[in-house]
Amino acid sequence: MFTGIVEEVGTIKSINRGQHSAVLTVRAKTVLEETRIGDSIAVNGICLTVRQLFPDSFAADVMHETLNRSALAQLTVGSAVNLNVPCRPTDVLADTS
């Protein structure tokens, strides 16, 4: 579950387009702090699975259908993207005081 609250604005580092999919590499810092391969990160509201981690970025596959049905297909190298990670069981979702 994602809160929809942007945790960081990242930038597209590279886009490798294939016949039926693409691999996005996104430069980030904050969202990478506890992220592991296989975790989810929302990129402009689209949930993507981290396939590779680098010191300053992560890579994720984007399938053909996702490219066809979202604005991710319009991204270019250098595009700014909103990033957030899923809620964790210990996250406070609201101030109840």
N, C-alpha and C positions, 0 to 999 in steps of 0.2 A: 504494500500500500504506500502510495506517495502522498505527501501533503500538498504538493503543488507549489510550495514555497521555494523560490529559487535560492539555492545555497551558494551558487557561484556562476559567473559568466565565463565560459570557456571559449576557445577558438578552434576552428577546424584546422588541424595541422596537415592532414592529407586525406585524399579520397581516392581509393583504388576501385574503379568500376569494372565489374565483370559482366558477363552476358546476362546473368540472372540475379545478381546481387552486387553489393558494394561493401567495402570495408572503410569505415570512418575512423580516423585517428583524431582524437580530441585532446588539445592541450588543456590541462587542468591542474589544480593543486589541492584545494580543500576537499573535494569529493573523493580524492584518492587516498586520504589518510588511513582509512580502515578497509579499503576496497581490496577484494581478492578476485582472481580469475573466476568467472562464473557468476559474479554478483551482477545486479541490475543497476543501471544508472539511467535516469530519464534525461533525454536530450531533446530540448524543445517540446517536452511533454510526451515524447515517444520512449517507451521502455526498451532499452537495449541491453544485451548481455555482454559483459566485458570478456573479450577473448584473449587480450594481451595487456600487460601493464608495463609501463616505462616510467622512469623517474619523474617525467613531466607530463605524461599523457596516458591515455588508454585507447585501445582499438576495439571496435565492435562491428559485427556483421549487420548489414541491413538488407533484408530480403527484398526481392523484386516487388512483391505485393505491398510492402511497407513503403517503398519508394514511390509506387504508383498512387498510393492513397494518403500520402502525407506531404508536408512541405520539405522533408529532408532531401528530396531530389533537387531542390533549388539551391542547396548549400554549395559554397565554393570554398577553396582554401582561404583562410583568413576570416570567414564568417563567424560572427559572435553567436553563441548558443547558450541557452539557459540550461543549467544542470542541477539535478537533485537526486539524492539517493533515497531508497525506501526507508520508511519508519522502522526503527528498531524497538524491541519490546520495552526498552528502558527510556524511550523518548517521551518527553512531556508534550502532549498534544494541545493542551489548553491551560490557561492560568485559572485555577479553581479557587483562588483566595478571595 
